[in-house]
Amino acid sequence: MDLIRCLTNDHVRLDGLWYPATGPRHPALDAVIMHHHVGGNFYAPDFYEMAVSRLTALGIVVVRVNNRGHDMVNRKTRADGRFYYLGAAFEQIDDCRRDWRAWNDVLASRGVQRLAVWGHSLGAMKSLYYASKEKDPRVAAVVATSPPRFSHAQYRTDSEEWPIFEQHLAEARALVAAGKGDTLLQVSRPASIVITARNYVEKYGPPEGHDYATMIPDIAVPVLLTLGGKEGLTNKPGSSRMSLYGARDYLRTLEQRHPHFRHVVVEGGDHWYVGVEGALADAVVGFFNGLPPR
């Protein structure tokens, strides 16, 4: 393993870990970049660990990386020595394009020509967003594991959760209107997180610019979306139920409409796929092995 880093075009330094391939060259892919969930990081233990050994044995380089949403709050230093703050509480979705592009550039400098991006949770949504906006020719496939659906209209269908969410949104909007958009809020819907008022409104309020269901038609490469069988079924606070409510129905509809999109439900899995990591890895390996050869 090698520690690696990238520098985005707005001068954010990010770190990651490079796992070299151990098997003969894969026919379709040179590498997979793994992006973490909201507030996560590249060194946290999770289901990616099992997938790493499976993929490197297939002849695929694996790179686990941080994006600017790593951890909830992290302090960065500007070139002039002044501090600024990033992390899940402060990140803006569109900036993921800078992070994803910077990592793809690093891999290209190391000879990687065809890669897949694999994101979990918010990292999955941002991977879909990047693919739909950038049309990066180096990206041959996208794996989105349990992406939240940022759809204000969809949230309304969950009558139990909606009133709490609406209270959070009203508070955030009031702070933005008062010029206090950088105020940090502790919210519980649609997920239990700390976030600035401005970013809460951007992510979860209308207009719905970050609903991945609207991104799928604009992605030109094969997409696999995985969902845990237990997701969207619990009313536990912070369970991301609102972001995944009714997912099975609309994923089937997306699959019927878009031939390049498919989804797999990993039965028994929660949002973290605890106890079914092997089944998730099997689904992703099967998807990669079915990609058109280079």
C-alpha positions, 0 to 999 in steps of 0.5 A: 500500500502507498499513501498518495495525495492530490491537490484540487484546482481550488487548492484543497489537499486530499489524501488516500491509499493505493492498493496495487493489483495482485492478479493479471490485468483485468480486461475492462478496468485498470482501477477503482476509486472508492469514495466514503460516506458523509463524514467518513474517511479512507482509513475507516473500517467498513465493507470496502475492506473485503472488496479491496482484496477481491478486486486487487486479485482480479487485476484491478488497482484499488484507491481509497480516498478522502474527499473534502467532506471527510469527517464532520469538520476539518481545518485546512490552511491556506497558502497565506497561513489563514485557516478555513474549514471543510468537512461534511458540515461545510461541503457543497455538493458541486465541489465534488467535481473538483475532488473527483477530477483531481483524483482521476488526474492522479490516477491518469498520471500513474498510467490508469486509462479506464477506471470505475468510481464506487461511492457509498451513501453521500459518496455514491450520490456525488459519484453519480453527480460527477458522472452526469455533469463531467462526462469524464472519458476515463470513467468506464463505470459507476457503482453507487452503494445506498445513495440518498435521494435528495428529493423534497417531493419524495420526502413528502410521501413519508408522512411520519418523518415529514413534520420533523424535516419541515421544522429543520428546513424552516429553521435553516431557511430563516437563518439563511434569510437573516444572513447567518447561513454559516450557522451550524445546525444539529438535525435529525432528518433526513439523517442525523448530522451537523450541517450549516444552514446554507448547505442544508437548504442546498441539499434538501430543499427545492429546487431538486438539483441533487436528486440522483433519479434525475441524473441517471439519464445523463450518465453515459456509462454502466451504473450499478446501484446497490441497496441494503434489504433493510434500508428505508424500512425503519423509523429510527431517528437518523436512519436515513429512512426519508432518503431511501423511502420507497426506493425499491419501487423507483429503482425498478422504474429506473431500471426499466427506463434506462438500459445502462442502469441496474440495481441489486438489493443485498438482502439482510443488509443495512446502510453499512452492509454489516454481515453481508459484506461478501454479498455486496462484494460479489455483486460489484465483482460480477458487475465489473466482470460484465463490463465491455473489455477495453 
